[in-house]
Amino acid sequence: MRLSWGVAAVVLAASFAIATIALQLVKTKLQESIAAEQFARLTAISNAVDLKFASRRTLLKTFSDGLEALTVTAAPPLQTYLEKHPSLRESFDNVTFLDAHGDVVANLNGVLPPGLVNVADRDYFKETLTRKTGVISQPYRNRVSGLAQITITEPVLDEQGAVRYVISGAINLKDHNFLGELADVKFGATGFMFIINTHGVIVDLPDKSRILSHVDAQGGRNEATARAIRGFEGTTEGDTRAGVAGLWAFKHTQETNWILGAFYPRDEAFASINRIEKAAWGGAVVLSLLAGLVAMVVIRHQLRPLSALHRRMLRADSEPMPDAAPPTYRQDEIGELAKTFDGLMQHRMEAEMQVRTILDNIPALVSHVDVALNYTYVNAHIRKLYPDTDLAGQSMEAIRGEQDFAQVKPYFKRALAGETVLVERRGDTGRGTGDRTYQAHYIPDKGPGGVVRGVFSMSFDTTALKMAQRKLQQLAREDVLTGLPNRLALDEILAMAIARARRTGDAMAVMFLDVDRFKSINDNFGHAAGDAVLVEFAARLKASVRVTDTAGRLGGDEFLVVLENLSTQEVAAAVAEKIVRQVSSPSFPVQDHSLEITTSIGIAFHESGDAVTATELLKRADAALYEAKAAGRNRFHFAA
């Protein structure tokens, strides 16, 4: 009997020690996993926020580049140009043009009276003028609407490089589309996400009434947010001002240098762990009482399932729970421990599934590799590229192929060395993505102590954005009103024509022409009539020149024609005669009137032996145009 009690006591002590150590290890591991999961979710959201702002800045920059190619001299054309781009409302709540004095001269949401709104004292406007580049403002309150907003700016420069206009894209912070679907992300039932800037001003919070107020405006001090403002990134534990304990996570954005924060109440984050711990301790107490009354045989019998449970706990990370019918548990301490442990594993699986669901639905290719560059995780977008292959545990080189792996290997090596890498690369022709462009992020997966244990990879398809940029670049070289090449395109065409004439030895000419007495048309019939005259004039001009010549609009009523492959000056004169004749007859039908329209032309003829620049040719043609006007208009004149 004494031996049985002694054996039972030894077994009890060993069992109790094993259960305690294993539970503590599992508890610590799960707490770290939950904290890491919270930070990983916040990092993914931060990257998505950066992508949203990067795309909006690119859109505004592209819109600005298109405007710099146009000659816009007054507010009505700016308003018209702005209203021709209603798609800007998909990214901004309002877009305005500001002149160099800060006055709003055009407004996407409707015309404003001149001088009604001036933002010259706004820091973002001053910074844009000083730096001559776009900025993202700090949060502020709109003086007209009273809304909490931020503004993205982009300058429009004139030919001398001075800021002529500032394009301002406003985003209302209280609108749901400020963050889109990211605004619905939750951390538990009562946890929440928030955004503050480095000055502690609230940018976004479930309580929208506090937006633009300081995080400490309601009194007290939150040490967690204070650390984040000082530069901290990661997870920490702390209490809210209301005394609620929880997990805090913070991540700084790249585009705006905001601080994304997430609060996860401790009672919710560790609820399952606490229940398991209580149940495990209860099981240990029951086991100790029974062990003192059970003989050696019973102890040995109980030892076998406890050992099995211990092995199962140690294999939990590598062998997930099967999707089978719920198991039947023994009606004893070990059965209770197994049940609570299975519940813990089930909660962990559910948490992992939530993270996987987020990663499967963000518009990016997301993966994780270990230090040996073997895949440990891929999201749904990558699995679609390899539908018949199980990527888990496979090496990147075996899956991606030697050539593709050689291109990305240096980036992964840099990330394994602790560096966050951002690159842009083409897709893989072998997988049918060769026509796409991807922006790839390689982020070190650092464990405790800063040791890199793998690399997270996120790749975003930027093809559609680049196609839109190319389309806007094409539109930037075409005159909106007449469809002819604009000043930007004509500068390029003239430079190339001079270079070709120098190579071939052929002569060329430049014609500078305008509409005679065009100002009187606008004064007497209005700008709409003037635009109609310019459209018809452009059509007749294009029909009058040869197929090898180029006709374009410089701006206003000024046009340019580049003639190439000329043998003599008489050929240029013949083209000029045809233009003068076809412009003057028949008359122009405008607003139930027949207008007699004529043109004057100045011609600069360039022979192959001359050394001349585009600027010199234009000056000579312009001087000849004035000679033609002085001689009575409706004629052409060659430069001396």
Phi, psi and omega in degrees: 000316180296322178295319179298316177297322179295314178298317179299320180294318179297313180298317179301314181297316180294316180297317180296319180294316181297314181297318181295313181296315182297317180295322180293319178297315180295318180299313179297317181297318181290322176298317176296321181295318180295317178296318179294322179296318179299316180291323179296319177297318181293323178296317178298320178294319178300316179296322179293321177296317178300319180296320178300314182289324178297318180292323179292322178293321178296319179299315181292323178295317179296319178297320179294318180299323178293326182286326183297339180278352182260152174261102183243122189245352183212167184297316183304315177297324176298316179298317180296315180299320180294318182288346176280000180235061180295343180295344177299336180292343177291336182247339183226150175283336175197148175231132181229156169257130177246136176278180186293348177263001178091002179280140175285119181250349175204144189217123183297329183269018177126150183292134177253146177301142180304135176079002181292320183237129176225130183243024185299335182270358179287138182298322182294327180289317179297318182294323178296318179296319184289313185275341184057038176210159184289151179224163169251123187284165166286157178300143179208173180251128181295131184286337181270308185268341183077007184279148172282127188218164160234160183229137171254128183245161174209126181279152171246117187263148175272187185293337179270001179086007177274153179286117179268314176223161172238122175273128184240120177251113184265143178231122179282126185287336183273351180284147180297327184282002175300313176250354180065222183294340180295335181294341182268000181292132181239154174241091186078191183283324184241000176289168184206163175247148180213164179227132173229160174264180185288353173264000179087009179278134182285125177262321179210141183198146176307323174277092187297341182291343183267357179299137183081354174269161180286149183298335179258015186296334182271008177099157180079186182214133177255112185295328181296310179292328177296320177296319180297319179296328178282356175120359183292139171230140179132204181241150178206164177253148180180174182255151171282174177296336178276001178087014179274123180278145180186182177265131175250139174229140182225142179214130178272137175278156181275316187290319187247351186055035171279170176244114174273127179237152177221135178243126181237107183306135184298322181299326178277319183296320185248021183300312181295320180297319180295319178296318179295319181296317179296316180295322180295318178294321177298319178296323179295321179295314179299318180298322180293322178293316180292322183298327179290341184252356185258145182282178183301323183292319181294321181296315178298322180295321179286336182292326182297309179293332177293320177296320178297319178295321179299314178297321179296322178294321181290334179268003188298325182290330185259342181235098180292160179296135179289152177275066181245182179296151181303134181288160175264126184260147175295146180271060178209190184298318182292323177297318178295320179295317178296321180294315180292323177296317177298323177297320177298315179296323179295318178297319179296318178298320179296319178297318179295323179295324177298315178296317179297322179297317178298313182292329179286340186252351174283147184283066182204158172270116186240132178212168176220135176235155178273186184294341177271006181062039171257140181294132171247340177202141169221145179272180188298325182295325177283322180299328178295331179287336179231068189296336185251019185231133173272109187279341184300126178084351181278148178283149179299320183296320180292325183278313188273344181092154186298318185291312181293322180296323180297330180288322185264346184304316180301325180292319178293323178296320177296320179294321178295337176277000176104005183262135172276123188245135176234122181222163174238130185213159178283159177286181183262118179297329180295335179255012176079017180244021183293338180271007183250157176241134183239141170258115188250137176245129177242114191241125178297137174263099185262132177265193179302137181083004179079010180286127179283124181245008179166188182223130169270136179235130177228124181237129180248136179280114181254017185298312183299321180295320180291324177297319178295322178297317179296322179296318180293324176297322177295315180296332181293345180257011181236132178293126186296321186283311189259344184080359178279163173303141181265188185302317181300313181293321181295324177300319180291317183296317181295318179299318180291324180295318178298318180296320179294318179299324179292324180285316187276339183083004179278157175277164177211172179211155175237127177255128175250118184220156175215176180272124180297133176053042182292328181300324180293330177295313179296319182293322185271329186240350178098165184292330178297319177294320178300319178296320179298320178297318181295322179296313180293320178301316180298320180296317180292324179296314180297324181286343185270336185269167179284163181294337180274355181264164180234126176248136180212168181251125177281327183146153183059231177255018181264132182231161181224140175233130177252118180252129181241168175058046179268138177270320181219169177293335182294329178297317178296321179296321180296319178295319180296318178300319181295320179296312180301318183293313185284336175287320186281342183214132359281178180292161182272123175280114182222118175051054178064018177238154173249111184260135176273109185249135175229170179222152173243142188230132171251131187239129173250111182268133185236117176268157189299330183284346183281142171262112187217152176251166179299321181296319180294318179299316181296320179296318179295318180294321179296318179296322178293326177298317178295326176296319180296320179292320180295333180277000175123002179068178179055047182195177176235160182212135178273142176291148181290000000 
